[in-house]
Amino acid sequence: MANLSENTICALSTAQGMGAIAVIRVSGPNAFPIVESIFSKSLSDKKSHTAHFGEIRSNDAVIDEVLVTVFKNPTSFTGEDSIEIACHGSVYIQQEIIQLLIEKGAQMAKPGEFSMRAFMNGKMDLSQTEAVADLIASTSKAQHQVAISQMRGGFSQEIKDLRQQLLDFASLIELELDFSEEDVEFADRSQLENLINTIQKEIKGLKQSFKLGNVIKNGVPVAIVGTPNSGKSTLLNSLLNEDKAIVSSIAGTTRDFIEDEIMINDISYRFIDTAGIRKTDDEIENMGIKRSFEQVKKAEIVLLIIDLVENTERAILDEINLFKGQNIQSFQTFIPVFNKIDQVDLKDFKNIEGKGVFIAAKHKTNQDHLMDALTAAVGALKVENQTIVTNIRHFEALTNSLDAINKVAEGLEMQIPGDLLAMDIRQSLHHLGEITGSVTNDELLGNIFANFCIGK
């Protein structure tokens, strides 16, 4: 990889467009001379982490009055000399200052280049830099908590501890290979077996947390299904507090799925209102019904809306069993929702009590009960003091590492030679190292940082 410190980069770090203020970031070996060439005061002699008021000038023309903050290496975010210019938020002023910086020798930063420099200069590991992007993108308390924990190194430390334990034993096994002719055993196999069992358990726990982490990061897909006029669209509108879906007494109004997102107990849910499921000769409606079943397969939670007015208790039980048998995957949560309780006598439905949630979607009756059922389906979302895996790259690396550890466990049971055990241990170490960046390559870094915003 090219030496990132050979050039000095600049970019707008605040959001694009006009605002009260904008912040332009500069980082690299020539950050100070470049900014000093357009700023009214010297900066090289100033202490790190200090702010200085002055003017940005182009020749004799004043572009803006700004506040410049100085960060000297190695105590900056990137580990390099860095400067942040806080100017007025005019788009014209932003462009003029960036253009001046480029004329004086700076280059426009690529997406994520500041964070990449922080990683390359040892300011944070790879999983921490990825957490920076997650923190910026966080829209809920749970997302924020997980990103903050990962950015501060909670997840990284667990991975480093696992690697160190494996590395210690790998070193002993490698030492044995150097003395193979003397038939000396440095690595106690019973201790290694205990260690492998512990590491298997820890990696499995991290892997299992990904389901919760994925929910926190990306939201829970919830499919709302049922027959026409059962109240699916009414429920969606009720949850969203807006008329998102068309509500009509005419069957087959919803021809395709409608999707929107809401926050319940600090977790994002992506509700999908599907076309009513029924037999019909309408080609367009049949296409919508087909898509409905496709959405059911993708959902984590399926809400089957059942019209109490149009169904007997026996028919409801048959519909639930039929739908579950044909459409519900083992990994999905299935919640029957009995709608229109305002129009029936609930005494007629005693045998289905406890089999679902009773609501009146039109009047939002018992809507809180449905929300409680959704929260229970996701689980107890207490993310404090937990390590939660939210990144699919990390999940895949953990999966590969666990596969290698399982081979070590099998090898110990079969009493295979130390050189073969060492190969599998090294493979597990490699995959764990991919998470923190102790094992990496240019292509991987390029893929990760390309998804960052410019200026971060």
Secondary structure, 3 states (H helix, E strand, C coil): CCCHHHCCEEEECCCCCCCCEEEEEEECCCHHHHHHCCECCCCCCCCCCEEEEEEEEECCEEEEEEEEEEECCCCCCCCCCEEEEEEECCHHHHHHHHHHHHHCCCEECCCCHHHHHHHHCCCCCHHHHHHHHHHHHCCCHHHHHHHHHHHCCHHHHHHHHHHHHHHHHHHHHHHHHHCHHHCCCCCCHHHHHHHHHHHHHHHHHHHHHHHHHHHHHHCEEEEEEECCCCCHHHHHHHHHCCCCCCCCCCCCCCCCCEEEEEEECCEEEEEEECCCCCCCCCHHHHHHHHHHHHHHHHCCEEEEEEECCCCCHHHHHHHHHHHHHHHCCCCCEEEEEEECHHHCCHHHHHHHCCCCEECEHHHCECHHHHHHHHHHHHCCCCCCCCCCCCCHHHHHHHHHHHHHHHHHHHHHHHCCCHHHHHHHHHHHHHHHHHHHCCCCCHHHHHHHHCCCCCCC
